[in-house]
Amino acid sequence: MVLGGGTAGELVASGLGRAGRDVALVENRLVGGESPYFACVPSKSLLLSARRGETWEMAVARRDELTGRRGDDPAVARMAEDGVTVLRGRGRVLEPGRIEVDGPVNGGVHGFGDLVVCTGSEPVIPPIDGLADVPVWTSGEALSVPDLPRRLVILGGGPVGCEMAQVYAAFGSQVSVIEASGRLLTAEAPFAGEVLADALRRMGVDLRLGAALANVERKDTGLRLWLSDGGTLDADRILVAAGRRPRVEGLGLEHLGIAVSPGQGIPVDDTCQAQSDTGGVWAAGDVTGVARTTHAARYQARVVLSNLLGQRREADYRAIPRVVYTTPTVYSVGVTPTQAAELGIDLLTAGYDLAATARAAVEADERGRVELYADRSRGLLIGAAAAGLNAEEWMSEIALAIRAETPLSLLADVVHAFPTYGESVEAPLRELAGHV
């Protein structure tokens, strides 16, 4: 039984079905989950349309075409072809081996042997005075409606908030971003947020960094927002991008002896098996709270699938990329300098400005930088960050180097094509190799 038909659940269910296993997939909304309908696909489509200079109407039409107009009939058909029974409705464990589905079709109580929980995550709406009484979007709503607000305030300067800021600013909205922490992309190396902040400001985005939203009121001309530093903003719509939490409420996991702390994911071991009293319970994707990206969900799903089919496999999260698909792109992988300090790692850092590459001159765009992080004691790369055009493409070799634990001496001997942004890693690699 697979509970949740998002990225991870769909992959696990189809894999088990093709292997000849008896498998059912419980999904209350759309088979395929958030990514193809309300997240990754529509956001990247709008970002591309913005870069192309398309009209908003053209961009929305393209977005809706790519998302299948948010219909999952093709996905359901693929499940049927793979031998998967789709149960529409919300699932809740009643006791070990029995789950209740509340849907009108195929509802009722169903038995199961192994249970794979793939219920994903849900947006966090902060408890701010007045916020519940005014028009608010989550990212999923923003990416599925045709509206283009004249004045948009985005609450949160993380990956989603930054992508949405660039999208709406490019199509003419007056965009403001509120980020209480004082900088964008607080989970990543500081330079990455600085490069992106400069790019957004050049597009006219008003960044309110270091201030929190204190209160919201509805006025005759729209919304009035009061900030903790005494500033104010006027808006027609607020987009909340203040993070997500694993979706675990109401699943009946307590009947399996699974304890989940508030706001946290289902605890899993290296095989993605949940810590339960009964055994045979697995989890993959955002619901684990491990690495909350679509590609990480796919990875965990493949780990679960292998183990369910009798081929032991353990997950390794050292080289899961984290990408913000703005222009310029922000790409990170592995350990950040802050994490290295918390772990007591003797970190070596080497960087290079993209402006020094011939490719930057060719592209007439000197924005960006790359930084590489190595563990001095081991002589290995353990992290990296880059901000630059198409960084998600030319930084993948660094993810491979971290995962494969390729020696710095070997990496420093790699030749890159000229002129490419990939050349930017050569000097930092030589520098790091010379210090270990």
C-alpha positions as CSV (number, residue, x, y, z in Angstrom):
1,M,0.0,0.0,0.0
2,V,1.4,3.4,-1.0
3,L,-0.1,6.3,0.8
4,G,0.3,9.5,-1.3
5,G,0.6,9.6,-5.0
6,G,3.2,12.4,-5.5
7,T,6.6,12.1,-7.0
8,A,7.8,9.4,-4.6
9,G,4.6,7.5,-4.3
10,E,4.0,7.3,-8.0
11,L,7.5,6.0,-8.6
12,V,7.3,3.3,-5.9
13,A,3.8,2.2,-6.9
14,S,4.6,1.9,-10.6
15,G,7.9,0.1,-9.9
16,L,6.2,-2.5,-7.6
17,G,3.4,-2.9,-10.2
18,R,5.8,-3.6,-13.0
19,A,7.6,-6.1,-10.8
20,G,4.3,-8.0,-10.4
21,R,3.5,-7.0,-6.9
22,D,-0.1,-6.4,-5.7
23,V,-0.1,-2.6,-5.0
24,A,-2.6,0.1,-4.4
25,L,-2.0,3.8,-4.4
26,V,-4.0,6.1,-2.2
27,E,-4.3,9.7,-3.4
28,N,-6.8,12.4,-2.4
29,R,-5.8,15.0,-5.0
30,L,-3.8,14.5,-8.2
31,V,-1.6,11.5,-9.1
32,G,1.8,13.0,-9.6
33,G,1.6,15.3,-6.6
34,E,2.7,19.0,-6.4
35,S,5.7,19.0,-8.8
36,P,4.1,18.6,-12.2
37,Y,0.9,20.6,-11.5
38,F,1.6,23.3,-8.8
39,A,5.4,23.5,-8.3
40,C,8.5,22.6,-10.3
41,V,7.0,22.4,-13.8
42,P,4.8,25.5,-13.8
43,S,7.4,27.7,-12.1
44,K,10.1,26.7,-14.5
45,S,7.8,27.3,-17.4
46,L,7.0,30.8,-16.2
47,L,10.7,31.6,-15.6
48,L,11.5,30.5,-19.1
49,S,8.6,32.6,-20.5
50,A,10.0,35.6,-18.6
51,R,13.4,35.1,-20.1
52,R,11.9,34.9,-23.5
53,G,10.0,38.1,-23.1
54,E,6.6,36.5,-23.7
55,T,3.4,38.2,-22.6
56,W,1.7,37.1,-19.4
57,E,-1.2,35.6,-21.4
58,M,1.3,33.5,-23.5
59,A,3.2,32.4,-20.4
60,V,0.0,31.3,-18.6
61,A,-1.1,29.4,-21.7
62,R,2.2,27.6,-22.0
63,R,2.2,26.8,-18.2
64,D,-1.2,25.3,-18.4
65,E,-0.4,23.2,-21.4
66,L,2.7,21.8,-19.7
67,T,0.8,20.9,-16.6
68,G,-1.9,19.2,-18.5
69,R,-4.3,21.9,-17.2
70,R,-3.9,20.2,-13.9
71,G,-5.6,17.0,-14.9
72,D,-4.1,13.6,-13.9
73,D,-5.9,11.3,-16.3
74,P,-2.6,10.4,-18.2
75,A,-0.9,9.6,-14.8
76,V,-3.8,7.5,-13.7
77,A,-3.7,5.6,-17.0
78,R,0.0,4.9,-16.6
79,M,-0.7,3.5,-13.1
80,A,-3.3,1.2,-14.6
81,E,-0.9,0.0,-17.3
82,D,1.6,-0.8,-14.5
83,G,-0.9,-2.8,-12.6
84,V,-1.5,-0.3,-9.8
85,T,-5.0,0.2,-8.3
86,V,-5.6,3.9,-7.6
87,L,-7.8,4.5,-4.5
88,R,-9.2,8.1,-4.6
89,G,-9.5,9.6,-1.1
90,R,-7.7,10.2,2.2
91,G,-6.1,7.3,3.8
92,R,-5.8,6.7,7.5
93,V,-4.2,3.7,9.3
94,L,-6.7,2.0,11.6
95,E,-4.3,-0.6,13.0
96,P,-1.3,-2.6,11.7
97,G,-2.3,-4.1,8.3
98,R,-5.6,-2.1,7.9
99,I,-6.1,1.3,6.3
100,E,-9.3,3.2,5.7
101,V,-9.8,5.3,2.6
102,D,-12.6,7.8,2.7
103,G,-13.2,8.2,-1.1
104,P,-16.5,7.6,-2.8
105,V,-15.0,5.1,-5.2
106,N,-13.0,2.1,-3.9
107,G,-13.4,3.6,-0.4
108,G,-13.6,1.6,2.8
109,V,-11.1,-0.5,4.7
110,H,-8.2,-2.2,2.9
111,G,-5.5,-4.5,4.1
112,F,-1.8,-4.1,3.5
113,G,1.5,-5.8,4.1
114,D,4.1,-3.2,3.6
115,L,3.1,0.5,3.8
116,V,5.0,3.3,2.0
117,V,4.1,6.8,3.2
118,C,4.7,9.5,0.5
119,T,2.3,12.2,1.6
120,G,4.6,15.1,0.8
121,S,4.5,18.4,2.6
122,E,2.2,21.4,3.0
123,P,2.9,25.2,3.1
124,V,3.3,26.9,6.5
125,I,1.1,29.9,7.1
126,P,2.7,32.0,9.8
127,P,0.4,33.3,12.6
128,I,0.5,37.0,11.7
129,D,-2.3,39.4,12.8
130,G,-4.7,39.9,10.0
131,L,-3.2,37.5,7.6
132,A,-6.1,35.1,7.7
133,D,-8.5,37.8,6.8
134,V,-6.9,39.0,3.5
135,P,-6.3,37.5,0.0
136,V,-3.3,35.2,0.4
137,W,-1.7,32.8,-2.1
138,T,0.5,29.8,-1.5
139,S,3.0,29.1,-4.2
140,G,0.7,26.3,-5.5
141,E,-2.2,28.8,-5.9
142,A,0.0,31.4,-7.5
143,L,1.2,28.8,-10.1
144,S,-2.2,27.7,-11.1
145,V,-4.3,30.9,-11.5
146,P,-4.3,33.4,-14.4
147,D,-4.1,36.5,-12.2
148,L,-1.3,39.0,-12.4
149,P,-1.4,41.3,-9.3
150,R,-0.4,44.9,-9.8
151,R,1.2,44.9,-6.3
152,L,2.5,41.6,-4.9
153,V,4.2,41.1,-1.5
154,I,6.0,37.9,-1.1
155,L,6.6,36.6,2.5
156,G,9.8,34.7,2.5
157,G,13.1,35.0,0.8
158,G,13.9,31.4,0.2
159,P,14.1,29.5,-3.1
160,V,10.3,29.7,-3.8
161,G,10.0,33.3,-2.8
162,C,13.0,34.3,-5.0
163,E,11.7,32.4,-8.0
164,M,8.2,33.9,-7.7
165,A,9.7,37.4,-7.2
166,Q,11.5,37.1,-10.5
167,V,8.5,35.7,-12.3
168,Y,6.1,38.4,-11.3
169,A,8.6,41.3,-11.5
170,A,9.4,40.2,-15.1
171,F,5.7,40.4,-16.1
172,G,5.2,43.9,-14.6
173,S,4.0,43.4,-11.0
174,Q,5.4,45.7,-8.3
175,V,7.0,43.1,-6.2
176,S,8.2,43.3,-2.6
177,V,9.9,40.5,-0.6
178,I,9.9,40.4,3.2
179,E,12.6,38.3,4.7
180,A,13.2,38.7,8.5
181,S,16.6,37.0,8.6
182,G,18.4,39.9,6.9
183,R,19.4,38.1,3.6
184,L,18.0,35.9,0.9
185,L,18.6,32.1,0.8
186,T,19.7,31.9,4.4
187,A,20.4,28.2,4.1
188,E,23.1,28.7,1.5
189,A,26.5,30.5,1.3
190,P,26.1,34.3,1.8
191,F,27.4,35.2,-1.6
192,A,24.7,33.3,-3.3
193,G,21.9,35.4,-1.7
194,E,23.9,38.6,-2.4
195,V,24.2,37.8,-6.1
196,L,20.5,37.0,-6.4
197,A,19.5,40.1,-4.3
198,D,21.4,42.3,-6.8
199,A,19.7,40.6,-9.7
200,L,16.2,41.1,-8.2
201,R,16.9,44.7,-7.3
202,R,17.9,45.4,-10.8
203,M,14.5,44.2,-11.9
204,G,12.8,46.6,-9.5
205,V,12.0,44.2,-6.7
206,D,11.8,45.9,-3.3
207,L,13.7,43.7,-0.8
208,R,12.8,44.3,2.8
209,L,15.5,42.3,4.5
210,G,15.9,42.1,8.3
211,A,12.2,43.0,8.9
212,A,9.3,40.8,9.7
213,L,5.6,41.2,8.8
214,A,3.8,42.4,12.0
215,N,0.3,43.1,10.9
216,V,-2.0,43.2,7.8
217,E,-5.2,45.2,7.3
218,R,-7.6,45.5,4.4
219,K,-8.0,49.0,3.1
220,D,-10.3,50.6,0.4
221,T,-7.4,50.5,-2.1
222,G,-6.0,47.1,-1.2
223,L,-3.9,45.7,1.6
224,R,-1.7,47.6,4.1
225,L,1.2,45.7,5.7
226,W,3.1,46.9,8.7
227,L,6.6,45.7,9.3
228,S,8.6,45.1,12.5
229,D,11.0,48.0,11.6
230,G,8.2,50.5,11.3
231,G,7.9,50.4,7.5
232,T,4.8,49.8,5.5
233,L,3.9,48.2,2.2
234,D,0.7,48.3,0.1
235,A,-0.4,45.3,-1.9
236,D,-3.2,43.7,-3.8
237,R,-2.1,40.2,-2.9
238,I,0.3,38.4,-0.5
239,L,2.1,35.3,-1.5
240,V,3.2,33.2,1.5
241,A,6.5,31.4,0.8
242,A,7.5,30.9,4.4
243,G,8.5,27.2,4.2
244,R,6.8,23.9,4.2
245,R,6.2,21.1,6.8
246,P,5.8,17.3,6.3
247,R,2.2,16.3,5.9
248,V,1.7,13.8,8.7
249,E,-1.5,14.9,10.4
250,G,-4.4,12.5,10.4
251,L,-2.6,9.5,8.9
252,G,-3.0,7.3,11.9
253,L,0.7,6.6,12.2
254,E,0.4,6.4,16.0
255,H,-1.3,3.0,15.4
256,L,2.0,1.8,14.0
257,G,4.1,3.1,16.9
258,I,5.5,5.9,14.8
259,A,6.1,9.1,16.8
260,V,6.5,12.3,14.8
261,S,7.6,15.5,16.5
262,P,5.6,18.6,15.6
263,G,6.7,20.1,12.3
264,Q,9.1,17.2,11.7
265,G,9.2,14.4,9.2
266,I,8.8,10.6,9.7
267,P,12.1,9.3,11.1
268,V,13.7,6.8,8.7
269,D,16.9,4.8,8.6
270,D,19.4,4.6,5.8
271,T,17.1,2.3,3.9
272,C,14.2,4.7,4.2
273,Q,12.4,2.3,6.6
274,A,10.4,4.1,9.3
275,Q,11.1,3.5,12.9
276,S,7.9,1.7,13.8
277,D,6.7,-1.0,16.2
278,T,5.5,-3.2,13.5
279,G,8.1,-3.1,10.8
280,G,7.3,-3.0,7.1
281,V,6.7,0.8,7.1
282,W,8.7,3.0,4.7
283,A,8.7,6.7,3.8
284,A,10.0,8.7,0.9
285,G,9.9,12.3,-0.2
286,D,9.1,15.5,1.7
287,V,7.3,13.6,4.4
288,T,10.7,12.4,5.7
289,G,11.9,16.0,6.1
290,V,15.3,15.0,4.8
291,A,16.0,16.7,1.5
292,R,12.9,18.4,0.3
293,T,13.3,18.5,-3.5
294,T,11.6,16.5,-6.2
295,H,14.9,14.8,-7.2
296,A,15.5,13.8,-3.6
297,A,12.0,12.3,-3.5
298,R,12.8,10.3,-6.6
299,Y,16.0,9.1,-5.1
300,Q,14.4,8.0,-1.8
301,A,11.7,6.3,-3.8
302,R,14.2,4.3,-5.7
303,V,15.9,3.3,-2.4
304,V,12.5,2.1,-1.0
305,L,11.7,0.3,-4.2
306,S,15.0,-1.6,-4.2
307,N,14.6,-2.7,-0.6
308,L,11.0,-3.8,-1.1
309,L,12.2,-5.9,-4.1
310,G,14.8,-7.6,-2.0
311,Q,17.8,-5.6,-3.1
312,R,19.2,-3.8,-0.1
313,R,20.1,-0.2,-0.7
314,E,21.0,2.7,1.5
315,A,20.5,6.3,0.8
316,D,23.5,8.8,0.7
317,Y,22.5,12.4,0.9
318,R,26.0,14.0,0.7
319,A,25.5,15.2,-2.8
320,I,21.9,16.1,-3.3
321,P,21.8,19.4,-5.3
322,R,19.7,22.4,-4.2
323,V,18.8,24.7,-7.0
324,V,17.1,28.1,-7.3
325,Y,16.1,28.4,-11.0
326,T,16.3,32.2,-11.2
327,T,18.5,34.2,-13.6
328,P,21.3,33.8,-12.5
329,T,20.7,30.3,-11.1
330,V,21.9,29.5,-7.6
331,Y,23.2,25.9,-7.3
332,S,24.4,24.3,-4.0
333,V,25.4,20.8,-3.1
334,G,26.8,19.2,0.0
335,V,27.9,21.0,3.1
336,T,27.7,24.7,3.5
337,P,30.4,26.7,5.4
338,T,27.9,27.2,8.3
339,Q,27.2,23.4,8.5
340,A,30.9,22.7,8.4
341,A,31.6,25.0,11.3
342,E,28.7,23.3,13.3
343,L,30.3,19.9,12.5
344,G,33.8,20.9,13.5
345,I,35.2,20.3,10.0
346,D,38.5,22.0,9.2
347,L,37.2,23.6,6.0
348,L,39.2,24.9,3.1
349,T,37.4,27.4,0.8
350,A,38.4,28.5,-2.7
351,G,36.4,30.7,-5.0
352,Y,36.3,32.3,-8.5
353,D,34.3,35.1,-10.0
354,L,32.6,34.3,-13.2
355,A,33.5,37.7,-14.6
356,A,37.1,36.3,-15.1
357,T,35.9,33.7,-17.6
358,A,35.8,34.2,-21.3
359,R,32.3,32.8,-21.3
360,A,31.1,35.8,-19.2
361,A,32.5,38.2,-21.9
362,V,30.8,36.2,-24.6
363,E,27.4,36.2,-22.8
364,A,27.9,39.9,-21.8
365,D,26.9,38.9,-18.3
366,E,29.6,39.0,-15.5
367,R,27.3,38.2,-12.6
368,G,28.2,35.3,-10.4
369,R,30.7,33.3,-8.5
370,V,31.6,29.8,-7.6
371,E,32.9,28.5,-4.2
372,L,34.2,25.0,-3.5
373,Y,34.6,23.6,0.0
374,A,37.0,20.8,1.0
375,D,37.7,18.8,4.2
376,R,41.4,19.5,4.8
377,S,41.9,16.3,6.8
378,R,40.4,14.0,4.1
379,G,41.5,15.9,1.0
380,L,38.0,15.7,-0.5
381,L,35.4,18.1,-1.7
382,I,32.4,18.1,0.6
383,G,30.4,21.1,-0.7
384,A,30.0,23.8,-3.3
385,A,27.9,26.8,-4.3
386,A,27.6,28.7,-7.5
387,A,25.5,31.7,-8.7
388,G,25.6,32.1,-12.5
389,L,23.8,31.6,-15.8
390,N,22.8,27.9,-16.1
391,A,24.8,26.9,-13.1
392,E,22.5,23.9,-12.6
393,E,24.0,22.4,-15.8
394,W,27.8,23.1,-15.4
395,M,28.0,22.3,-11.7
396,S,26.8,18.8,-11.9
397,E,30.3,17.4,-12.1
398,I,30.9,18.8,-8.6
399,A,28.0,16.8,-7.3
400,L,29.5,13.7,-8.9
401,A,32.9,14.5,-7.4
402,I,31.5,14.8,-3.9
403,R,29.4,11.6,-4.2
404,A,32.3,9.6,-5.6
405,E,34.9,11.1,-3.2
406,T,37.1,11.9,-6.2
407,P,40.6,13.1,-4.9
408,L,41.3,16.8,-5.4
409,S,44.5,15.9,-7.2
410,L,42.5,14.2,-9.9
411,L,39.8,16.9,-10.1
412,A,42.5,19.5,-10.5
413,D,43.8,17.7,-13.6
414,V,40.4,17.8,-15.4
415,V,40.3,19.9,-18.6
416,H,37.1,21.9,-19.4
417,A,36.0,23.1,-22.9
418,F,36.7,26.7,-23.8
419,P,34.9,29.1,-23.5
420,T,32.5,27.7,-20.8
421,Y,31.5,28.6,-17.3
422,G,32.7,25.2,-16.3
423,E,36.2,26.5,-16.5
424,S,35.5,28.6,-13.4
425,V,36.0,25.5,-11.1
426,E,39.6,24.8,-12.4
427,A,41.4,27.5,-10.4
428,P,39.6,26.8,-7.1
429,L,40.3,23.1,-7.5
430,R,44.0,23.7,-8.1
431,E,44.1,26.0,-5.0
432,L,42.4,23.4,-2.8
433,A,44.6,20.6,-4.2
434,G,47.6,22.6,-3.3
435,H,46.6,22.9,0.4
436,V,45.9,19.3,1.2
